[in-house]
Amino acid sequence: MTLIDAEVSQAVIRRFQTKLASAETLPVRSLRRNSGEYPLVCYINNVTALFISENWEAVPIFVARAAEHMIARPADDRLHAYYALAGRYLSQIVHHLTVYVDGIEFDRERIPSGIMTGGPQQPPD
């Protein structure tokens, strides 16, 4: 694990962040507070903001909240692509912080093993 590896991981994360926030990816009406997916979009955006600001210790809180939301409110056909992308993003975040940042703890009881052990992800198109 080198500095170059960490930079590559961060570049993948930036691609996920850009894709997840794009108008083409966000589910229709997901930015309305009364939509069912609004909390998930906010949790993902909080992960992004905390990662960018290097507030590493707080990132796991919102990874867990996003994961819990996706479990409690399974995706319908309209949300499937966003959920899949969000799950891959969370896996990349967990991988990056676990491998490249010392002392970050994730709540394995709240975060599914698929996210916890997903490892490095391929960046979105």
N, C-alpha and C positions, 0 to 999 in steps of 0.2 A: 504494500500500500504506500504509494508515493504521492507527492504533491500533484503530480500530473494526473494520477488516478482520481484524486479528489476533485481536481478541476474538470475532468471529463464528467464525473458524476454531477457536479454542479451545473454543467452545460445541459445535461439531460434534464435536470430538474427545471431549468429555465424554459426549456422547450415545452415541458408539461404545463408549467405555469401560464405560458402564453396561450397554449391551446385551450386550457380549461377556462380561461377568461374571455376567449374570443366569442363574438356574436354567433358564429356558426356552430359553436359547441354548446354554449349555454342553452339549457332547455327553455322553450318558450314560456314566458311569464315567471321564470324562476327568480327574477329579481323583485317580484312583488311579495311583500311581507306576508300576505295571506296564502301564498302558494305552499304546497307541501314540501317542495324541494328547496325553498328559500333557506331553511336552516343548514342544509347540506352545503349549499353554495357558500354561505357565510363561514362555515367551518373550514372548507377548503381555502377560502380567501384568507382566513386567519392563519392557517398553516403557512401559506405563501408569505404573508406579511411578517410573521415571526421568523421565518427562515431568512428572508431578505435582511431583516434587522439583526440577525444572529442572536436572537433570544432563544437559544437552543432548548433551555429547560422548559419553556412553555409549549413548544411544538407538540410533545406527546399528548398533552391535554386535548388539543384539537384534532389530532389524528384519531384518538379514542372516540371523541364525539362524532366525527364523521363516520367512522366505522360503525358505531352504534346506530346512527341514523340509517345507514344503508341496510343494516340487519332488521331494524324495526319497521322500515318502510321499503320493502323490496321494489325494485325497479319494474315499471310496466314497459311496454314496447317503446313509449315515447322517451323514457329515461335510461334505457339500457346502455346506450353508447356513452352517456355522461358517467354513469355509475362505473362502467368498465374502465374508462379513462381515469376516473378519480381513484379507483382501487389500485391501478398501476402506479399512479402518482404517489399515493400513500406508501406503497411498497418501496418505491425509490427513496422517499424521504426517510423511512425507517432504516433502510439499508445505509444510506449516506450517514445519518447521525450515529448509527451503531458502529460503523466502521471507521469514520473519520473524525468524530467528536467524542472525546473522553467523558465518561460519567453520565451519559444520557440514559434514563430508564424509561421503558415503555410498559404500560400495564397490560400484561399478557392475558389477563382475565377479561379485559374490555375490547381488545383488538384481536380479530380472528388470526389464526395461524397463517392463513394464506397471505395476509398483509405482512405479518411479522417475519415470515421466512421467504417472502417473494424474491428477495435478492435484487440485484440490479435489473432495471427494466430497459427495454428498447424505447428510444424516444418516439413520441408521436410524429406523424407526418406533418 
